[in-house]
Amino acid sequence: MGELEGIAPGSLVVVRDEEWVVTQVAQTRDGVLVTAQGLGELVAGSTAQFYSELDDIRPFDPRGTRVVADASANHRRARLWLEATLRKTSLPIDDDRLAVTGSMLADALDYQRAAVRKALDPETLRPRILLADAVGLGKTLEIGMSLSELVRRGRGERILVVTPRHVLEQMQHELWCRFALPFVRLDSVGIQRVRRRLPATRNPFGLYKRAIISIDTLKNDRYLAHLRKHRWDAVVIDESHNITNSATQNNRLANVLAPQTDALILASATPHNGKRESFAELVRLLEPTAVTPEGDIDAGELDRLVIRRHRHSPDVATAVGGDWAERQPPHNRLVSASPEEDAIAQELADHWLYAARPTTRPATPGSGRSADALFGWTLQGVPLVPGGARGIGAQPSRPGERHVRRRSRVARAARRPGRGVHHRQVRGAARGVPPHRHRQVVAGAGRRLRRAGRDPALAPRPPHARPRHEAEPGAEPGRIATHSGSGLSSSTLCRLGPENESRFFNSPQPF
């Protein structure tokens, strides 16, 4: 009890093998109640209360400190300690100097420094900005410079970077190699590992101080409750044009993160898609009061929150100079087509692009052409003709023994009751196209033919178990097709007789 008499707010204590800073001390019936803030890795940012009767509370006594002489050459260890202490000392919040941009592994340009100064303007209580520079002007460098300055000012201890999956690794690499900012890359599997490692009451996003996560992973419903309970010093959302639609999960995630952070940096080369409400959604994330209830944006707030430059902007043109050559006007040169190219173009026009054909669907009003004229390929059932069973891109079938064997296998399968070939054909636009020009898709036909007679699943089915579009076993083979509009799956085989063919193919949405 004597040791606890010297504990006061601001004292450092060790409880349960973790370091804590005392925020409040109270005398109770059960002993001294100590309220403390966690300092260790597992307890950082958490608040806890400890009773002296239940926990062993050991304070740090400054009087027990021993002064040890530095025996290293040229006092190297002491100088390193002083250097580390100075680096950890935060700059004043109203200091508008850029302290670390000159020491990064990149040549920062003046217009990039101007963006960082605008983001860290002392007049702004919370650093919030939309970096909307054009492609190639260095938005990633501006993000890294802003985060480095926030860390130097003691306002970037806990940082979350949210990016699309395809730039996740690149962003992590740039922040570490150029700015010495280490980020832990987490995916859904990594987050689950963190949850298994921590107690059930701990927030999985509190384990690592700086994390970079894909927006596709973070928008999942299972993480929203944890994100609403966790505070960040800074949040970066790259490619923020993906969060403008208020009806998407991306926008919901952004609205969850925006109130939970002090600094918010959005980056997008195309922040405005032509819709005022979409752009207002981005501005509302930065500052809700900048958008009126009617959806109008305050011009003064917009100038403070958004920075937009392109290659012809005065400050960019001054810094870049002639590094970017002006795009020259195109020179169109007419080149005569060869006879072979003319023949191919004529073939496409006659048989595939502009060939007239009957259709069961109504024509588009005022178009002057049938509805099928827009589609050069149609899913249709076709007769079993020579050359009609080959894959897309295959060479035309040549007469010979191989073709005879293939045709005989198809014919045998068609004669078996309740069986057939899983067949789907994409036929050309014009009817009557020669068979060697057909394009077909035959999925698993050879495998099913080889298994015929051996697999119990392919045994003949009773009449009451056949689909309503399947002909009786004695029906004459007609066409082989798949149907997805009559309650059958797209992989169901329907072998039709001549009497059922017209009813099947003329039904609404046959394919």
C-alpha positions in Angstrom: 0.0 0.0 0.0 3.0 2.3 0.7 4.1 2.0 -2.9 0.7 3.2 -4.2 0.7 6.4 -2.2 3.0 8.0 -4.7 0.8 7.2 -7.7 -0.8 10.2 -9.4 -2.2 11.0 -12.8 0.7 10.9 -15.3 2.6 8.2 -13.4 3.7 5.0 -15.2 2.7 1.7 -13.8 3.1 -2.0 -14.8 0.0 -4.1 -14.4 -0.5 -7.6 -15.9 2.9 -7.3 -17.7 1.9 -4.3 -19.6 2.8 -0.6 -19.3 0.1 1.9 -18.4 -0.1 5.7 -17.8 -2.3 6.6 -14.9 -5.2 9.0 -15.6 -7.1 8.9 -12.3 -6.7 7.5 -8.8 -9.5 7.0 -6.3 -9.8 5.4 -2.8 -12.6 2.9 -2.5 -13.8 0.3 0.0 -11.9 -2.4 -2.0 -8.7 -0.5 -2.1 -7.1 1.9 -4.5 -8.9 2.1 -7.9 -6.4 3.1 -10.7 -7.7 4.2 -14.1 -5.0 3.9 -16.7 -4.4 4.2 -20.5 -2.5 1.4 -22.2 1.0 2.0 -23.6 2.0 -1.5 -24.7 1.5 -3.0 -28.1 -1.5 -5.1 -27.1 -3.2 -2.5 -24.9 -2.4 0.7 -26.8 -5.4 3.0 -27.0 -7.4 1.1 -24.4 -8.6 2.2 -21.0 -8.8 -0.1 -18.0 -9.3 0.1 -14.2 -7.4 -1.9 -11.6 -8.0 -2.5 -7.9 -5.0 -2.8 -5.7 -6.6 -5.7 -3.9 -7.0 -7.7 -7.1 -4.0 -6.7 -9.2 -0.3 -6.2 -8.6 0.3 -2.6 -9.5 4.0 -1.7 -9.7 4.8 2.0 -10.2 7.9 3.3 -11.9 9.8 5.3 -9.3 12.1 8.0 -10.9 14.2 8.0 -7.8 15.4 4.5 -8.7 16.9 5.6 -11.9 20.7 5.0 -12.2 22.9 7.2 -14.4 25.3 5.1 -16.5 28.2 6.5 -18.3 28.3 6.1 -22.1 31.4 4.1 -22.9 30.9 4.0 -26.6 33.2 5.7 -29.0 32.5 9.4 -29.4 29.4 8.9 -27.2 27.7 7.2 -30.0 24.9 5.6 -28.0 24.0 8.8 -26.2 23.9 10.7 -29.4 21.6 8.1 -30.9 19.3 8.4 -27.9 19.1 12.1 -28.2 18.5 11.8 -31.9 15.6 9.4 -31.3 14.2 11.6 -28.6 14.2 14.6 -30.9 12.6 12.7 -33.7 9.8 11.6 -31.4 9.2 15.2 -30.2 6.2 16.5 -32.1 6.4 19.8 -33.9 3.9 22.5 -32.8 0.5 22.2 -34.5 0.7 25.7 -35.9 4.1 25.2 -37.5 3.6 25.5 -41.3 7.1 24.3 -42.2 7.6 21.0 -44.0 10.0 19.1 -41.8 10.6 15.8 -43.6 9.8 16.3 -47.2 13.4 17.0 -48.1 14.7 13.7 -46.6 12.4 11.3 -48.5 13.6 9.2 -51.4 12.0 11.3 -54.2 12.5 14.7 -55.7 9.5 16.7 -54.4 8.3 19.4 -56.8 7.0 22.8 -55.7 3.4 22.1 -56.6 3.5 18.8 -54.6 4.8 20.7 -51.6 2.0 23.2 -52.1 -0.6 20.4 -51.9 0.9 19.2 -48.6 0.9 22.7 -47.1 -2.7 23.1 -48.0 -3.6 19.8 -46.4 -1.7 20.8 -43.2 -2.9 24.4 -43.1 -2.9 25.5 -39.4 -6.2 27.3 -40.0 -7.8 23.9 -40.5 -8.5 22.0 -37.3 -8.7 18.7 -39.0 -6.5 17.9 -42.1 -8.9 16.9 -44.8 -8.4 17.3 -48.5 -9.3 15.8 -51.9 -6.2 15.4 -54.1 -7.7 15.6 -57.6 -4.5 16.2 -59.6 -4.4 14.7 -63.1 -2.8 11.3 -63.8 1.0 11.4 -63.6 1.3 14.4 -61.3 2.3 12.4 -58.3 -0.7 11.9 -56.0 1.0 9.0 -54.3 4.0 11.2 -53.4 1.6 13.8 -52.1 -0.1 11.2 -49.9 3.2 10.0 -48.6 4.5 13.5 -47.9 1.3 14.4 -46.0 1.4 11.2 -43.9 5.1 11.8 -43.1 4.4 15.3 -41.9 1.5 14.1 -39.8 3.7 11.6 -38.1 6.3 14.2 -37.5 3.7 16.4 -35.8 2.5 13.5 -33.6 -0.8 13.2 -35.5 -0.1 10.1 -37.4 0.3 7.3 -34.9 -2.6 5.1 -36.2 -3.0 5.2 -40.0 -5.3 3.2 -42.3 -4.8 3.2 -46.1 -7.7 1.9 -48.2 -7.0 1.2 -51.9 -8.3 -1.0 -54.7 -6.8 -4.5 -54.7 -4.8 -4.0 -57.9 -2.7 -1.1 -56.4 -2.4 -2.5 -52.8 1.1 -3.9 -53.1 2.3 -0.9 -55.1 1.0 1.6 -52.5 2.6 -0.3 -49.7 5.9 -0.5 -51.5 6.0 3.2 -52.3 5.2 4.3 -48.7 7.9 2.1 -47.2 10.7 2.6 -49.8 10.2 6.4 -50.2 8.9 7.5 -46.9 10.0 4.8 -44.4 6.4 4.3 -43.4 5.8 0.6 -42.6 2.3 -0.7 -43.3 0.9 -4.2 -42.6 -1.0 -5.5 -45.6 -4.1 -7.3 -44.5 -6.7 -9.3 -46.4 -9.7 -11.3 -45.1 -7.5 -14.2 -44.1 -5.1 -11.9 -42.3 -7.9 -10.2 -40.4 -9.2 -13.6 -39.3 -5.8 -14.6 -38.0 -5.7 -11.4 -36.0 -9.1 -12.2 -34.5 -8.0 -15.6 -33.5 -4.9 -14.2 -31.9 -6.7 -11.6 -29.8 -9.3 -12.0 -27.1 -12.9 -11.9 -28.3 -13.5 -8.5 -26.7 -10.5 -6.8 -28.6 -10.9 -5.0 -31.8 -8.8 -6.7 -34.6 -8.0 -3.3 -36.2 -6.3 -2.2 -33.0 -3.4 -4.6 -33.2 -1.4 -2.9 -35.9 -0.9 0.8 -35.8 -0.6 1.2 -39.5 -2.5 -1.0 -41.9 -3.2 -1.1 -45.7 -6.3 -3.0 -46.7 -8.2 -3.5 -50.0 -11.6 -1.7 -50.1 -13.1 -4.9 -51.4 -12.1 -6.7 -48.2 -12.9 -3.9 -45.8 -16.4 -3.2 -47.1 -17.6 -6.6 -45.9 -20.5 -6.5 -43.4 -18.5 -8.5 -40.8 -16.1 -5.6 -40.2 -18.4 -2.7 -39.9 -19.1 -3.1 -36.2 -15.3 -3.1 -35.4 -14.6 -0.1 -37.7 -17.3 2.0 -35.9 -15.6 1.4 -32.6 -12.0 2.2 -33.7 -10.4 5.6 -34.0 -7.7 6.5 -36.5 -5.3 9.5 -36.7 -5.4 9.4 -40.5 -7.3 7.6 -43.2 -6.4 7.5 -46.9 -8.8 6.4 -49.5 -7.2 6.0 -52.9 -9.3 6.0 -56.2 -12.1 7.7 -54.2 -14.3 8.1 -57.3 -15.4 4.5 -56.5 -17.2 5.7 -53.3 -19.4 8.4 -54.8 -22.5 6.2 -55.3 -24.5 6.4 -52.1 -26.2 3.0 -52.8 -22.9 1.0 -52.8 -21.0 -0.8 -50.0 -17.9 1.4 -50.9 -19.8 4.5 -50.0 -21.1 2.9 -46.8 -17.5 2.1 -45.8 -16.4 5.6 -46.5 -19.2 7.0 -44.3 -18.2 4.7 -41.5 -14.5 5.7 -41.6 -14.9 9.5 -42.2 -16.3 10.3 -38.6 -13.7 7.9 -37.0 -10.6 9.7 -38.1 -9.0 13.1 -37.5 -7.2 13.4 -40.9 -8.9 12.2 -44.1 -7.1 12.2 -47.5 -9.1 11.3 -50.6 -7.3 10.8 -53.9 -8.8 10.5 -57.4 -7.8 11.8 -60.9 -11.5 11.8 -61.9 -13.5 13.0 -58.9 -16.4 14.4 -60.9 -18.4 12.1 -63.1 -20.7 14.8 -64.4 -23.3 14.4 -61.6 -23.4 17.1 -59.0 -24.7 14.8 -56.3 -21.8 12.3 -56.8 -19.2 15.0 -56.3 -21.2 16.5 -53.4 -20.9 13.1 -51.8 -17.1 13.3 -51.8 -17.1 16.8 -50.4 -19.6 15.8 -47.7 -17.2 13.1 -46.5 -14.5 15.8 -46.0 -16.8 18.4 -44.4 -20.5 17.7 -44.0 -21.3 21.4 -43.5 -19.8 22.3 -46.9 -22.9 20.8 -48.7 -26.3 22.4 -48.1 -29.5 20.2 -47.6 -30.4 21.1 -51.2 -27.1 19.6 -52.5 -25.3 22.9 -53.2 -21.6 23.1 -52.4 -20.1 26.1 -50.7 -17.5 27.6 -53.1 -15.3 28.8 -50.3 -15.2 25.4 -48.6 -14.6 23.7 -52.0 -11.5 25.8 -52.5 -10.2 24.8 -49.1 -11.0 21.1 -49.4 -10.1 20.3 -53.0 -6.9 20.8 -55.0 -7.0 20.1 -58.7 -4.1 20.7 -61.2 -3.4 19.4 -64.6 -0.3 19.6 -66.8 -1.2 23.0 -68.1 -1.7 24.6 -64.7 0.8 27.4 -64.1 2.5 25.9 -61.1 2.8 22.5 -62.8 4.0 23.9 -66.1 6.6 25.9 -64.2 7.9 22.8 -62.4 7.7 20.3 -65.2 8.7 22.6 -68.1 9.5 20.7 -71.3 9.6 17.3 -69.7 6.2 16.6 -71.2 6.1 17.1 -74.9 2.9 18.5 -76.4 0.7 16.1 -78.2 1.0 16.6 -81.9 -2.0 16.6 -84.2 -2.6 13.3 -85.9 -1.6 12.7 -89.5 -4.1 10.5 -91.3 -2.7 8.3 -94.0 -4.9 6.3 -96.4 -3.5 2.9 -97.2 -5.2 0.8 -99.9 -6.4 -2.6 -98.8 -5.0 -5.8 -100.4 -7.3 -8.1 -102.4 -7.2 -10.6 -99.5 -8.4 -7.9 -97.0 -11.2 -6.9 -99.4 -12.3 -10.5 -99.7 -12.4 -10.9 -95.9 -14.3 -7.6 -95.4 -16.9 -8.6 -98.1 -17.3 -12.0 -96.5 -18.0 -10.5 -93.1 -20.5 -8.0 -94.6 -22.4 -10.5 -96.7 -22.7 -13.4 -94.2 -22.1 -12.0 -90.7 -22.7 -8.2 -90.2 -25.5 -7.1 -92.5 -27.3 -10.3 -93.6 -31.1 -10.1 -93.2 -32.7 -12.9 -91.4 -36.2 -13.6 -89.9 -36.7 -13.1 -86.3 -39.4 -13.8 -83.7 -38.7 -10.7 -81.7 -40.4 -7.4 -82.5 -38.3 -4.8 -84.4 -37.2 -1.7 -82.5 -39.6 1.2 -83.3 -38.1 3.8 -85.7 -35.0 1.8 -86.2 -35.8 0.5 -89.7 -34.2 -2.8 -88.9 -35.0 -5.9 -87.0 -34.0 -6.3 -83.3 -31.6 -9.2 -84.2 -29.7 -7.0 -86.6 -27.6 -5.7 -83.7 -26.4 -9.1 -82.7 -24.2 -11.0 -85.1 -24.2 -14.1 -83.0 -27.3 -15.9 -81.6 -27.7 -19.0 -79.4 -29.8 -21.3 -81.5 -30.3 -25.1 -81.9 -29.1 -26.5 -85.2 -29.6 -29.7 -87.1 -26.9 -32.4 -86.7 -25.2 -31.8 -90.0 -21.7 -32.8 -91.2 -19.1 -30.5 -89.7 -21.6 -29.4 -87.0 -19.7 -30.5 -83.9 -16.5 -28.7 -83.4 -15.1 -26.1 -81.0 -14.7 -22.3 -81.5 -11.5 -21.6 -83.3 -11.1 -25.1 -84.6 -10.3 -25.9 -88.2 -13.2 -26.9 -90.5 -14.0 -30.6 -90.4 -12.3 -32.5 -93.2 -14.0 -35.5 -94.8 -12.4 -38.7 -93.7 -12.5 -41.4 -91.1 -12.3 -39.0 -88.1 -15.4 -37.2 -89.3 -17.3 -40.4 -89.9 -16.5 -41.7 -86.4 -17.6 -38.4 -84.8 -20.9 -38.4 -86.7 -21.6 -42.0 -85.8 -21.0 -41.3 -82.1 -23.5 -38.3 -82.2 -26.1 -40.4 -84.0 -25.8 -43.3 -81.5 -26.2 -40.9 -78.6 -29.3 -39.3 -80.2 -31.0 -42.7 -80.6 -30.6 -43.6 -76.9 -33.8 -42.9 -74.9 -33.4 -40.0 -72.4 -29.8 -39.3 -73.4 -28.0 -37.0 -75.7 -25.1 -34.6 -76.1 -24.7 -31.6 -73.9 -24.6 -29.3 -76.9 -24.7 -25.5 -77.3 -24.1 -23.8 -80.6 -23.5 -20.2 -81.5 -24.8 -19.9 -85.0 -24.0 -17.1 -87.5 -26.4 -14.2 -88.2 -27.6 -15.4 -91.6 -29.6 -18.6 -92.1 -28.3 -21.0 -94.7 -24.6 -20.3 -93.9 -22.6 -23.3 -95.1 -21.8 -25.7 -92.3 -18.0 -25.1 -92.5 -18.6 -21.5 -91.4 -20.6 -22.4 -88.2 -19.2 -21.6 -84.8 -20.1 -24.0 -82.1 -19.5 -24.8 -78.5 -19.6 -28.4 -77.5 -19.2 -28.8 -73.7 -18.3 -32.2 -72.5 -19.7 -34.1 -75.5 -16.9 -36.5 -75.8 -16.8 -37.2 -72.1 -20.5 -37.9 -71.9 -20.4 -40.1 -74.9 -17.6 -42.2 -73.5 -19.4 -42.6 -70.2 -22.7 -43.5 -71.9 -24.0 -46.9 -70.7 -21.7 -47.0 -67.7 -22.7 -44.1 -65.4 -26.0 -44.8 -63.5 -26.8 -41.1 -63.6 -27.1 -41.4 -67.4 -29.5 -44.3 -67.3 -32.9 -43.9 -69.1 -35.4 -42.0 -67.0 -39.1 -42.9 -66.7 -41.5 -40.8 -68.8 -42.8 -38.9 -65.7 -39.2 -37.7 -64.9 -38.4 -36.2 -68.3 -38.5 -32.4 -68.8 -41.7 -31.2 -70.5 -39.7 -30.2 -73.6 -38.1 -33.7 -74.1 -39.5 -35.9 -76.7 -40.6 -39.5 -76.1 -38.0 -42.2 -76.7 -39.4 -43.1 -80.1 -39.5 -39.6 -81.5 -37.4 -38.7 -84.5 -34.2 -36.8 -83.7 -34.6 -33.2 -84.6 -32.5 -30.5 -83.0 -30.2 -30.5 -80.0 -30.3 -27.3 -77.9 -30.3 -25.9 -74.4 -33.2 -23.9 -72.9 -33.0 -21.4 -70.1 -36.4 -19.8 -70.2 -38.8 -22.7 -69.5 -37.7 -23.6 -66.0 -34.8 -25.7 -67.2 -31.2 -25.0 -66.4 -28.9 -23.8 -69.1 -27.1 -27.2 -69.1 -30.3 -29.3 -69.5 -30.3 -31.3 -72.8 -33.6 -31.3 -74.7 -33.9 -33.6 -77.7 -36.9 -32.5 -79.7 -39.0 -34.3 -82.3 -40.3 -32.5 -85.4 -43.7 -32.0 -83.8 -42.2 -30.1 -80.8 -39.6 -28.1 -82.6 -41.7 -25.1 -83.6 -43.3 -24.8 -80.1 -39.9 -24.9 -78.4 -38.1 -22.4 -80.6 -41.0 -20.0 -80.9 -41.5 -19.8 -77.2 -40.8 -16.4 -75.4 -37.0 -16.0 -74.7 -36.0 -19.4 -76.0 -32.4 -18.9 -75.0 
